[in-house]
Amino acid sequence: MPMAELPARVWRDDEWARIKLGYAARDMDEKWNVFIEDQTAFVHRSWTGNGIYEASFAAVDDGGWRICAAVVESEPARYRRRADRHDRVMLELVLSAIVLGEPAAELRAELVALAMEASGLTNVPAGALLRSALGLRTGR
């Protein structure tokens, strides 16, 4: 289904060049694979191979690249969607933190807040929530 909220970020040309190289999970602790065809990023779960996001990029007049359209998997058997805002944050976080290796502290904090809000739990460690969603190891 089309994503109602898209990341507002404009990725620089060098960042887009790195995103175009994609990302392959190196082990079972990582949860995302990303590959690019033309100007579309395909974001799949590493264990199942299920496609979760497809994000179409377009060049920005002032330079850089922006997501101009995106879809998210809506079949509950393949992906349990939470909310439009969650999809926006998760897509940007996978591209920023996993593909580009950025700290993305604000996005991580936003994802943790959204997860706590959705679950009603306030005592779950942020690191556990991030590992569950992103599959990152502690040191990354």
C-alpha positions in Angstrom: 0.0 0.0 0.0 1.2 3.6 -0.6 3.0 5.1 2.4 1.1 8.1 3.7 4.2 9.7 5.2 7.5 9.9 3.5 10.9 10.9 4.9 11.6 14.6 4.2 15.4 14.0 4.1 17.3 15.0 1.0 20.3 12.6 0.6 23.4 14.2 -0.9 24.7 12.8 -4.2 27.5 10.9 -2.4 25.0 9.4 0.0 22.7 8.3 -2.9 25.8 6.7 -4.6 26.4 4.7 -1.4 22.7 3.8 -1.1 22.7 2.5 -4.7 25.4 0.0 -3.7 22.7 -1.6 -1.4 23.3 -3.6 1.7 23.3 -7.4 2.4 22.9 -8.7 6.0 26.2 -10.3 7.0 24.8 -12.7 9.6 21.6 -13.8 11.5 21.8 -10.7 13.8 21.0 -8.3 10.9 17.5 -8.1 9.7 17.5 -6.0 6.5 18.7 -6.3 2.9 18.6 -3.3 0.6 19.0 -3.3 -3.2 18.4 -0.7 -5.9 17.0 -1.1 -9.3 16.9 2.1 -11.4 16.0 4.7 -8.8 14.0 2.4 -6.5 15.2 1.1 -3.2 13.9 -2.3 -2.3 14.0 -3.0 1.5 13.6 -6.7 2.4 13.7 -8.7 5.6 16.9 -10.8 5.5 15.5 -14.0 7.1 12.3 -14.3 5.0 13.3 -12.3 1.9 9.9 -10.6 2.1 9.8 -7.1 0.5 8.7 -4.6 3.1 9.4 -1.2 1.5 9.9 0.1 -2.0 11.0 3.7 -2.2 11.3 5.6 -5.4 14.0 8.3 -5.4 14.0 11.5 -7.6 16.7 14.1 -8.1 16.1 17.4 -6.3 16.6 20.6 -8.3 19.1 22.0 -5.8 21.1 18.7 -5.7 20.6 15.5 -3.9 17.9 12.8 -3.9 14.6 12.6 -2.1 12.0 9.8 -1.8 9.2 10.8 -4.0 6.9 7.8 -3.5 7.0 4.6 -1.4 4.9 1.6 -0.7 4.9 -0.7 2.4 3.8 -4.3 2.7 0.3 -4.5 4.2 -0.2 -8.3 4.4 -0.1 -9.1 8.1 1.4 -12.5 7.5 4.4 -10.8 5.9 4.7 -7.7 8.0 2.9 -6.3 11.0 2.4 -2.6 10.3 2.1 -0.3 13.2 1.4 3.2 11.9 2.2 5.6 9.1 4.8 7.5 11.2 6.5 4.2 12.2 6.8 3.2 8.5 8.4 6.6 7.7 10.9 6.4 10.6 11.7 2.7 9.9 12.4 3.3 6.2 14.6 6.3 6.8 16.4 4.5 9.7 17.2 1.4 7.6 18.7 3.7 4.8 20.5 6.0 7.3 21.7 3.7 10.0 22.1 0.4 8.2 23.1 1.3 4.6 25.0 4.5 5.4 26.2 3.5 8.8 25.1 6.8 10.4 24.4 7.1 14.1 20.9 8.4 13.4 20.3 9.1 17.1 17.2 11.2 16.5 15.6 8.5 14.3 16.5 5.8 16.8 14.9 7.8 19.6 11.8 8.4 17.6 11.5 4.7 16.7 11.9 3.7 20.4 9.2 6.3 21.4 6.8 5.0 18.8 7.4 1.4 19.8 6.8 2.2 23.5 3.7 4.1 22.6 2.3 1.3 20.5 3.0 -1.4 23.0 2.1 0.5 26.1 5.4 -0.7 27.7 7.7 1.9 29.2 10.3 -0.3 30.9 11.8 -2.0 27.8 15.4 -1.0 27.3 15.8 1.1 24.1 18.7 -1.2 22.9 16.4 -4.2 23.0 13.7 -2.4 21.0 16.3 -1.2 18.4 17.8 -4.7 18.1 14.4 -6.2 17.6 13.4 -3.7 14.9 16.8 -3.2 13.1 18.8 -6.3 14.1 21.8 -4.2 15.0 24.4 -5.6 17.3 25.2 -3.6 20.4 28.4 -2.0 19.1 26.9 -0.7 15.9 
